[in-house]
Amino acid sequence: MLFPEEIETDRLRLRRLSHETVDAVEYYRLCSRHEPGIEDVTAYLPWDPHETVKETHDYLDELEAKWEAGTRAEYVIRPKSGEDGAGEIAGAGGLVLDWERQTAKPAIWLRKRFWGRGYGGERAAAMLELAFDRLDVPLVAVPVEDGNERSRRAVEKYVEAHGGQYDGVVRNSTVRPDGRVVDHHRYTVTREQYRASVGTA
């Protein structure tokens, strides 16, 4: 199998996000306006709060198809025993693969009550290891929407820790769900930079 079904870090357990590992109704509640702070959570994400259970169900279908196609590994994130909220769904994160461009892009969202714990960086380290050590991808690129200073600080921290760099601003990089065209700041880590940083070069 291309992607591992489960990944563990010091404080987190990541398990493949699918119909088998989450209940669609429960996941809908976390991805919809039922979840406190969801508007802040999705402010810079490529998706808006889910409107119906069917939308969440279809989203899980889409993730399963991309997993099988080898173009996206998505994991549900749960804190381990000893953490506040242990066993609860804290969010999801994964890796989007563009094999033609030989590039992987990590992605994450966390429920607001789990912000500020450093989970994003911990998950990022696991995704970099997946990209470079298991999948042997030449480059990991991390786009951060202009204005999302909170995420920029987090990304700068883990990119620097793994030998990467800031490449600059990509103008008119993508279209938001509401139709706005936005810029992205692009950070990258090469396979060589990563391996030098972890001592496996």
C-alpha positions in Angstrom: 0.0 0.0 0.0 1.3 3.5 -0.9 0.2 5.2 2.3 0.3 3.9 5.9 -3.1 3.5 7.5 -1.9 4.9 10.8 0.9 7.2 11.9 1.8 8.1 15.5 3.7 11.1 16.8 4.6 11.9 20.4 1.2 13.2 21.2 -1.0 12.4 18.3 -2.5 9.4 16.6 -3.3 9.8 12.9 -5.6 7.3 11.2 -6.8 7.2 7.6 -9.9 9.4 7.2 -12.6 7.3 5.7 -16.1 6.0 6.3 -14.6 3.2 8.2 -12.8 5.4 10.7 -15.3 8.2 11.3 -19.0 8.4 11.4 -20.2 10.8 8.7 -22.8 12.4 11.0 -20.3 13.0 13.7 -17.7 14.4 11.2 -20.4 16.6 9.7 -21.0 18.2 13.1 -17.3 19.0 13.4 -17.1 20.5 9.9 -20.4 22.5 10.0 -21.7 25.5 11.9 -22.6 23.2 14.8 -19.0 23.3 15.7 -18.0 26.3 17.9 -15.6 28.6 16.1 -15.9 26.9 12.7 -15.9 30.3 10.9 -12.5 31.0 12.3 -11.3 27.5 11.5 -12.3 27.7 7.8 -11.4 31.4 7.3 -8.3 30.4 5.3 -9.2 26.8 4.3 -10.2 25.8 0.8 -13.6 24.7 2.0 -16.6 26.4 3.7 -18.5 24.8 6.7 -20.4 21.8 5.5 -24.1 22.5 5.0 -25.5 18.9 5.0 -24.5 15.4 6.1 -24.6 14.4 2.4 -21.8 17.0 1.7 -19.7 15.4 4.4 -20.5 11.9 3.1 -19.5 12.8 -0.4 -16.3 14.5 0.9 -15.4 11.2 2.5 -16.1 9.4 -0.7 -13.8 11.8 -2.5 -11.0 11.3 0.0 -11.3 7.5 -0.3 -11.0 7.7 -4.1 -7.9 10.0 -3.9 -6.3 7.6 -1.4 -6.8 4.7 -3.8 -5.5 6.8 -6.7 -2.4 7.7 -4.7 -3.0 11.4 -4.9 -4.0 12.3 -1.4 -3.4 10.7 2.1 -5.8 12.2 4.6 -5.8 11.4 8.3 -8.1 12.1 11.2 -6.1 13.5 14.1 -6.8 12.4 17.7 -4.7 13.3 20.8 -3.2 10.4 22.6 -3.8 9.4 26.2 -2.6 12.0 28.6 -3.6 14.9 26.3 -6.6 17.1 27.0 -9.4 15.7 24.8 -7.6 12.4 24.3 -9.3 10.2 21.8 -11.5 13.0 20.4 -11.3 14.1 16.8 -9.1 17.2 16.9 -9.2 17.7 13.1 -7.6 16.2 10.1 -4.4 16.5 8.1 -2.7 14.9 5.2 -0.6 15.1 2.1 -1.7 16.0 -1.4 0.5 14.5 -4.1 1.2 16.0 -7.5 3.3 13.3 -9.1 3.7 15.2 -12.4 5.3 18.1 -10.6 7.1 15.8 -8.1 5.6 17.9 -5.3 3.7 17.1 -2.1 1.6 19.7 -0.2 0.7 19.1 3.5 -2.7 20.2 4.7 -4.3 20.5 8.1 -7.3 21.9 10.0 -7.9 21.8 13.7 -10.9 22.5 15.8 -10.5 25.8 17.6 -10.3 24.2 21.1 -7.1 22.4 20.0 -5.3 25.5 18.7 -2.1 26.7 20.4 -0.8 23.2 21.3 1.8 22.8 18.6 -0.2 19.9 17.0 0.2 21.5 13.5 4.0 21.3 13.7 3.9 17.8 15.1 1.7 16.6 12.3 3.8 18.5 9.7 6.9 16.6 10.8 5.1 13.4 10.3 3.9 14.4 6.8 7.5 15.5 5.9 8.7 12.1 7.0 6.0 10.4 4.9 6.8 12.5 1.8 10.5 12.1 1.9 11.3 8.8 3.7 8.4 6.7 2.4 7.3 8.3 -0.8 10.7 9.7 -1.9 9.1 13.0 -3.2 11.7 15.6 -4.3 9.8 18.6 -2.9 7.3 19.6 -0.2 5.6 22.9 -0.8 3.5 24.7 1.8 1.2 27.5 0.5 -0.2 29.9 3.1 -2.8 32.4 2.2 -1.8 36.0 2.4 -3.1 37.5 5.7 -3.0 34.2 7.6 -0.3 35.3 9.9 -1.0 32.6 12.5 -0.4 29.8 10.1 2.6 31.6 8.6 4.4 31.7 12.0 3.7 28.0 12.5 4.8 27.1 8.9 8.0 29.2 9.2 8.9 27.4 12.4 8.7 23.8 11.0 10.0 24.7 7.6 13.1 26.3 9.1 13.5 23.3 11.5 13.7 21.0 8.5 16.1 23.0 6.5 13.6 24.6 4.1 13.0 28.1 2.9 10.6 30.9 2.0 10.2 31.2 -1.8 8.1 34.3 -2.0 4.5 35.3 -2.9 2.5 33.6 -5.6 0.1 36.1 -6.9 -3.5 35.1 -7.8 -2.6 31.6 -6.6 -6.0 30.2 -6.0 -9.8 30.9 -5.9 -11.6 30.8 -2.5 -14.9 29.1 -2.2 -16.6 32.5 -2.2 -15.0 33.4 -5.6 -12.2 35.7 -4.3 -8.8 35.3 -5.9 -6.1 35.3 -3.3 -2.3 35.3 -3.1 -0.2 32.6 -1.3 3.1 32.7 0.4 5.1 29.7 -0.7 7.5 27.7 1.6 9.4 24.7 0.4 11.6 21.9 1.7 13.6 19.8 -0.7 14.4 16.1 -0.1 18.1 17.0 0.3 17.4 19.8 2.8 15.1 17.5 4.8 17.6 14.7 5.0 20.5 17.0 6.0 18.3 18.4 8.8 17.5 15.0 10.2 20.9 13.6 9.7 20.1 11.0 6.9 21.7 12.8 4.0 
